Amino acid sequence: QVQLVESGGGLVQAGGSLRLSCTASGRTLSNYVMGWFRRAPGKEREFVAAIRWTGGRTYYDDSVEGRFTISRDNAKNTVYLLMNNLKPEDAAVYYCVADPRRLVGASRVFSSYHYWGQGTQVTVSS
């Protein structure tokens, strides 16, 4: 069992930055895929970014490519999402997710992930 705890959400003006953190406990994350999804009011949950714990390969949705950066700290068992140049449409609850079984690539489907956190709110004012 893996527990995921997110932090770092908040209110920021458009064009500003936030860094989300997700700390995992309960298992080592070797060969895991860690990721972030988000859900805005009235919308479906959507893929944002993912990273393979071993090797560090990253994956992004087109809407955040070039603005967001996902990274991990092995020693802290923590994955980060640095969000730059935030836009009002980035406002959502952001969820950290973990997939222990994927051998290649990273899924962009939420149901493929076995663990997820409680979410952290990101609000962007225009």
Short mmCIF file of the C-alpha atoms (twelve columns), coordinates in Angstrom:
data_MODEL
# 
_entry.id   MODEL 
# 
loop_
_atom_site.group_PDB 
_atom_site.id 
_atom_site.type_symbol 
_atom_site.label_atom_id 
_atom_site.label_alt_id 
_atom_site.label_comp_id 
_atom_site.label_asym_id 
_atom_site.label_seq_id 
_atom_site.Cartn_x 
_atom_site.Cartn_y 
_atom_site.Cartn_z 
_atom_site.pdbx_PDB_model_num 
ATOM 1   C CA . GLN A 1   0.000   0.000  0.000   1 
ATOM 2   C CA . VAL A 2   1.222   3.484  -0.908  1 
ATOM 3   C CA . GLN A 3   0.025   6.685  0.716   1 
ATOM 4   C CA . LEU A 4   0.314   9.927  -1.254  1 
ATOM 5   C CA . VAL A 5   0.119   13.348 0.374   1 
ATOM 6   C CA . GLU A 6   0.033   16.472 -1.786  1 
ATOM 7   C CA . SER A 7   0.895   20.003 -0.750  1 
ATOM 8   C CA . GLY A 8   1.724   23.345 -2.309  1 
ATOM 9   C CA . GLY A 9   -1.583  24.430 -3.771  1 
ATOM 10  C CA . GLY A 10  -2.921  27.930 -3.302  1 
ATOM 11  C CA . LEU A 11  -3.987  31.158 -4.933  1 
ATOM 12  C CA . VAL A 12  -1.770  32.788 -7.544  1 
ATOM 13  C CA . GLN A 13  -2.202  35.495 -10.149 1 
ATOM 14  C CA . ALA A 14  -2.170  34.629 -13.823 1 
ATOM 15  C CA . GLY A 15  1.425   34.453 -15.010 1 
ATOM 16  C CA . GLY A 16  2.654   33.362 -11.599 1 
ATOM 17  C CA . SER A 17  4.151   30.082 -10.404 1 
ATOM 18  C CA . LEU A 18  3.437   27.350 -7.896  1 
ATOM 19  C CA . ARG A 19  5.230   24.152 -6.986  1 
ATOM 20  C CA . LEU A 20  3.189   21.155 -5.912  1 
ATOM 21  C CA . SER A 21  4.736   18.352 -3.876  1 
ATOM 22  C CA . CYS A 22  3.628   14.768 -3.414  1 
ATOM 23  C CA . THR A 23  5.315   12.632 -0.791  1 
ATOM 24  C CA . ALA A 24  4.856   8.875  -0.927  1 
ATOM 25  C CA . SER A 25  5.092   6.496  2.002   1 
ATOM 26  C CA . GLY A 26  4.623   2.786  2.432   1 
ATOM 27  C CA . ARG A 27  6.723   1.451  -0.433  1 
ATOM 28  C CA . THR A 28  9.836   2.217  -2.366  1 
ATOM 29  C CA . LEU A 29  8.951   3.654  -5.727  1 
ATOM 30  C CA . SER A 30  11.344  1.769  -7.974  1 
ATOM 31  C CA . ASN A 31  9.719   1.137  -11.369 1 
ATOM 32  C CA . TYR A 32  6.673   3.192  -10.408 1 
ATOM 33  C CA . VAL A 33  5.125   5.794  -12.660 1 
ATOM 34  C CA . MET A 34  4.175   8.909  -10.693 1 
ATOM 35  C CA . GLY A 35  1.903   11.524 -12.122 1 
ATOM 36  C CA . TRP A 36  -0.456  14.438 -11.727 1 
ATOM 37  C CA . PHE A 37  -4.050  14.760 -12.855 1 
ATOM 38  C CA . ARG A 38  -6.392  17.687 -12.362 1 
ATOM 39  C CA . ARG A 39  -10.110 18.276 -12.235 1 
ATOM 40  C CA . ALA A 40  -11.747 21.642 -12.756 1 
ATOM 41  C CA . PRO A 41  -15.386 22.281 -11.749 1 
ATOM 42  C CA . GLY A 42  -17.759 20.787 -14.289 1 
ATOM 43  C CA . LYS A 43  -14.974 19.055 -16.195 1 
ATOM 44  C CA . GLU A 44  -13.562 15.568 -16.438 1 
ATOM 45  C CA . ARG A 45  -10.366 14.687 -14.639 1 
ATOM 46  C CA . GLU A 46  -7.470  15.148 -17.062 1 
ATOM 47  C CA . PHE A 47  -3.875  14.065 -17.320 1 
ATOM 48  C CA . VAL A 48  -1.241  16.714 -16.624 1 
ATOM 49  C CA . ALA A 49  2.166   15.059 -16.374 1 
ATOM 50  C CA . ALA A 50  3.932   11.853 -15.385 1 
ATOM 51  C CA . ILE A 51  7.438   10.623 -14.644 1 
ATOM 52  C CA . ARG A 52  8.979   7.172  -14.501 1 
ATOM 53  C CA . TRP A 53  10.707  6.857  -11.140 1 
ATOM 54  C CA . THR A 54  13.506  4.768  -12.597 1 
ATOM 55  C CA . GLY A 55  15.186  6.683  -15.383 1 
ATOM 56  C CA . GLY A 56  13.193  9.878  -14.939 1 
ATOM 57  C CA . ARG A 57  11.502  9.995  -18.343 1 
ATOM 58  C CA . THR A 58  8.729   12.581 -18.357 1 
ATOM 59  C CA . TYR A 59  5.409   12.959 -20.146 1 
ATOM 60  C CA . TYR A 60  3.194   16.037 -20.466 1 
ATOM 61  C CA . ASP A 61  -0.175  16.999 -21.773 1 
ATOM 62  C CA . ASP A 62  0.071   19.445 -24.656 1 
ATOM 63  C CA . SER A 63  -1.748  22.113 -22.636 1 
ATOM 64  C CA . VAL A 64  1.090   22.329 -20.080 1 
ATOM 65  C CA . GLU A 65  4.125   21.392 -22.179 1 
ATOM 66  C CA . GLY A 66  6.783   24.073 -21.794 1 
ATOM 67  C CA . ARG A 67  5.143   25.622 -18.718 1 
ATOM 68  C CA . PHE A 68  5.056   22.748 -16.215 1 
ATOM 69  C CA . THR A 69  7.939   20.560 -15.089 1 
ATOM 70  C CA . ILE A 70  7.596   17.268 -13.245 1 
ATOM 71  C CA . SER A 71  10.548  15.967 -11.269 1 
ATOM 72  C CA . ARG A 72  11.346  13.625 -8.400  1 
ATOM 73  C CA . ASP A 73  13.651  13.441 -5.406  1 
ATOM 74  C CA . ASN A 74  14.609  9.833  -4.738  1 
ATOM 75  C CA . ALA A 75  15.917  10.511 -1.250  1 
ATOM 76  C CA . LYS A 76  12.700  12.211 -0.183  1 
ATOM 77  C CA . ASN A 77  10.333  9.871  -2.043  1 
ATOM 78  C CA . THR A 78  8.731   13.011 -3.396  1 
ATOM 79  C CA . VAL A 79  7.525   14.084 -6.818  1 
ATOM 80  C CA . TYR A 80  7.129   17.748 -7.718  1 
ATOM 81  C CA . LEU A 81  5.139   19.700 -10.257 1 
ATOM 82  C CA . LEU A 82  6.564   23.133 -10.956 1 
ATOM 83  C CA . MET A 83  3.924   25.235 -12.687 1 
ATOM 84  C CA . ASN A 84  5.040   28.414 -14.415 1 
ATOM 85  C CA . ASN A 85  3.087   31.010 -16.358 1 
ATOM 86  C CA . LEU A 86  -0.153  29.825 -14.820 1 
ATOM 87  C CA . LYS A 87  -3.386  30.586 -16.640 1 
ATOM 88  C CA . PRO A 88  -6.943  30.806 -15.293 1 
ATOM 89  C CA . GLU A 89  -7.729  27.554 -17.132 1 
ATOM 90  C CA . ASP A 90  -5.097  25.776 -14.990 1 
ATOM 91  C CA . ALA A 91  -7.268  26.270 -11.908 1 
ATOM 92  C CA . ALA A 92  -8.342  22.873 -10.576 1 
ATOM 93  C CA . VAL A 93  -7.854  20.328 -7.849  1 
ATOM 94  C CA . TYR A 94  -4.574  18.565 -8.601  1 
ATOM 95  C CA . TYR A 95  -4.172  14.910 -7.703  1 
ATOM 96  C CA . CYS A 96  -0.951  12.966 -7.330  1 
ATOM 97  C CA . VAL A 97  -1.135  9.384  -8.638  1 
ATOM 98  C CA . ALA A 98  1.057   6.287  -8.635  1 
ATOM 99  C CA . ASP A 99  1.165   3.229  -10.879 1 
ATOM 100 C CA . PRO A 100 3.359   0.332  -9.710  1 
ATOM 101 C CA . ARG A 101 2.859   -1.956 -12.685 1 
ATOM 102 C CA . ARG A 102 3.458   -0.132 -15.953 1 
ATOM 103 C CA . LEU A 103 6.618   -1.414 -17.564 1 
ATOM 104 C CA . VAL A 104 6.780   1.026  -20.467 1 
ATOM 105 C CA . GLY A 105 5.662   4.615  -20.872 1 
ATOM 106 C CA . ALA A 106 2.997   6.273  -18.728 1 
ATOM 107 C CA . SER A 107 -0.760  6.087  -18.899 1 
ATOM 108 C CA . ARG A 108 -2.852  9.205  -19.449 1 
ATOM 109 C CA . VAL A 109 -5.930  7.465  -18.047 1 
ATOM 110 C CA . PHE A 110 -6.711  8.049  -14.365 1 
ATOM 111 C CA . SER A 111 -8.162  4.590  -13.788 1 
ATOM 112 C CA . SER A 112 -4.804  3.053  -14.744 1 
ATOM 113 C CA . TYR A 113 -3.253  4.382  -11.552 1 
ATOM 114 C CA . HIS A 114 -3.522  2.341  -8.384  1 
ATOM 115 C CA . TYR A 115 -2.998  5.058  -5.801  1 
ATOM 116 C CA . TRP A 116 -3.934  8.716  -5.549  1 
ATOM 117 C CA . GLY A 117 -3.852  11.470 -2.989  1 
ATOM 118 C CA . GLN A 118 -6.569  13.656 -1.564  1 
ATOM 119 C CA . GLY A 119 -5.857  16.529 -3.945  1 
ATOM 120 C CA . THR A 120 -4.669  20.087 -3.551  1 
ATOM 121 C CA . GLN A 121 -6.506  23.165 -4.824  1 
ATOM 122 C CA . VAL A 122 -4.885  25.528 -7.302  1 
ATOM 123 C CA . THR A 123 -6.676  28.813 -7.939  1 
ATOM 124 C CA . VAL A 124 -5.502  31.258 -10.614 1 
ATOM 125 C CA . SER A 125 -6.865  34.792 -10.648 1 
ATOM 126 C CA . SER A 126 -6.982  36.764 -13.879 1 
# 
